[in-house]
């Protein structure tokens, strides 16, 4: 069975429909305690954790990651998560235009 973004354990997650009718999953996760994707090596998880314990993510129905952002505190991450839910819902943020983190080093 293929790994799905829906398999992660989230603090909060909801599907938001944008003004164009597209569905986006917006989630808040705590990196600690995740069993993780068996395809992702531990070194990558450690690198991600160095950027923050809590992450907000936006991904499409097919599981394509569109945006992610790391935070050191849960209150800060929760506030940004709520902002994302509202902004995607009202069209202020368009997840179809992905923003990728630039602080992850290429493992090659």
N, C-alpha and C positions, 0 to 999 in steps of 0.2 A: 504494500500500500504506500502511495506517495505521501510525503510529508506535506502538511498544509499549514498555512499561517494560523488557521483556526485551532490548531493543536497546541499552541502555546497557552500558558496559564496567564490570564490577564487580571489586573486589578479591576479594570472596567473596560468594556468594549461595546460599541454599538454600530449598527449599520446606518449610514446617513445617505439620503438621496439628495443629490445636488440639484440646482435649478434646471439642469439639462436632462434630468431623469436618470443619471448614472448613480450606481450604488457603490459606496466606499465604506470599508470597515475602518473605524478609528478606534484605537486602543491605547491603553495605558498599561505598561507591564513593569514588573519588578524583576530584574535580571537574577537576583539571588533566588535560589530554590527552583529555577527552571531545569527541567530535564533536558531541554534543548533539542535541536535538530540533530539527528545522528550524522548528518552530512557536514555539520559545521565543527571543525576541530576546536578543542578547548582553547588553544592559543587565540583564536579569533574571538571567542567569548570573553577571554581575559582582556583583550584589547578593547572590546566594546565596553566592558565594565569600567575600564579606566576613564571613560568619557562620562560616566554617571551610572548610578544604580537603577534609576527609573527612566523608562523610555516611552515616548509617545510615537506611535506609528500609524501610517495610513497605507492601506493596501486595497487593491482592486478585488473584484469577485474571483478572478483567476489566480489570486495570490501574489501578484506582482507588487513589490514594495515601491511605494511612491515617495514617501517621506518618513524620516525618523529623526528624533532629537533626544539627546540624553540630558538628564538632570540629576543633581546630587540629592535633592530633597523631594519627598512625596508631595508636600503642599505646592511647590513650584511646578512639578510635573502635572498635578491635578488641575491647577489653574490653566496651564497651557492646553491640556486635553480638552477642557470645557470650551476654551477659545477655538480650538480646531473644530469641534462639533458644530458650534454656532457658525463659524466662518465658512465651512464647507457647505452647510445647509443653506446659507444665504448667498453663496456664490462669491464671497470675498476671496476665498482661497480655492484655486482650481487644482485638485490633485492630479489631473491629467498632465499637468506640467510638473514632472517630478523634481524634487530637490534631494540630492544625495549628499551624504556627509563627506567632507573632504579630509577628515582627520584619521581615517582608517588607512593604514599602510597596505600596499599590495603585498600579499604573502608570497609572491613568486620570487 
